[in-house]
């Protein structure tokens, strides 16, 4: 299984996505949202400027979604250090 993972990491697109996970998530989510928009609104009769506005709105909403989801990543990085600090203060109080 580890060999398969290493092979996947050697693909240039996958390697780039591993280095830039939030940007890659934004691109993938934006593409999915724009594709769904085009599929659902193709028969509505929108003007070119309206299409452009909707596509820009979809891309911005996808970026906001990825940004909000990344808040949890920051919380996970902070939690271990805060618990370690609390544990070390508790143990030092017990020694006194």
C-alpha positions in Angstrom: 0.0 0.0 0.0 2.9 2.4 0.8 4.3 1.8 -2.7 1.1 2.8 -4.3 1.0 6.0 -2.2 4.6 6.8 -3.2 3.7 6.3 -6.9 0.8 8.7 -6.6 2.9 11.3 -5.0 5.3 11.3 -8.0 2.5 12.5 -10.3 3.1 16.3 -10.8 -0.5 17.3 -10.2 -0.8 15.3 -7.1 2.6 16.5 -5.8 1.5 20.1 -6.3 -1.8 19.4 -4.5 0.0 17.9 -1.6 2.2 21.0 -1.3 -0.8 23.4 -1.7 -3.8 21.6 -0.3 -6.1 24.6 0.3 -5.5 26.1 -3.1 -6.1 22.6 -4.7 -9.3 22.2 -2.7 -10.4 25.7 -3.9 -9.8 24.8 -7.5 -11.5 21.4 -7.3 -14.5 22.8 -5.4 -14.8 25.8 -7.8 -14.8 23.5 -10.8 -17.5 21.3 -9.3 -19.7 24.3 -8.5 -19.2 25.9 -11.9 -20.0 22.7 -13.7 -23.2 22.2 -11.6 -24.1 25.9 -12.3 -23.7 25.4 -16.1 -25.7 22.2 -16.0 -28.6 23.6 -14.0 -28.8 27.1 -15.6 -28.1 26.2 -19.3 -31.7 26.6 -20.3 -32.4 29.8 -18.4 -31.3 32.2 -21.1 -28.7 34.3 -19.1 -26.6 37.0 -20.7 -22.8 36.7 -20.9 -22.4 39.2 -18.1 -24.8 37.3 -15.9 -22.9 34.1 -16.6 -19.6 35.8 -15.7 -21.1 37.2 -12.5 -22.4 33.8 -11.5 -19.1 32.0 -12.2 -17.2 34.6 -10.2 -19.7 34.3 -7.3 -19.3 30.5 -7.4 -15.5 30.7 -7.3 -15.6 33.2 -4.4 -18.1 31.1 -2.5 -15.8 28.0 -3.0 -12.9 30.0 -1.7 -14.9 31.1 1.4 -15.9 27.5 2.0 -12.3 26.3 1.9 -11.2 29.1 4.1 -13.9 28.3 6.7 -13.0 24.6 6.6 -9.3 25.5 7.2 -10.2 27.1 10.5 -10.6 23.6 11.9 -7.0 22.8 10.7 -5.8 25.7 12.8 -7.7 24.5 15.8 -6.2 21.1 15.6 -2.7 22.5 15.4 -3.3 24.7 18.5 -5.0 22.1 20.7 -2.0 19.7 21.4 0.2 22.6 22.5 -2.4 24.0 24.8 -3.1 20.6 26.5 0.7 20.1 26.9 1.0 23.5 28.6 -1.9 22.6 30.9 -0.4 19.2 31.7 3.0 20.7 32.5 1.5 23.4 34.8 -0.5 20.7 36.6 2.5 18.5 37.2 4.6 21.4 38.4 1.9 22.4 40.9 1.8 18.8 42.2 5.6 18.9 42.8 5.5 22.0 45.0 
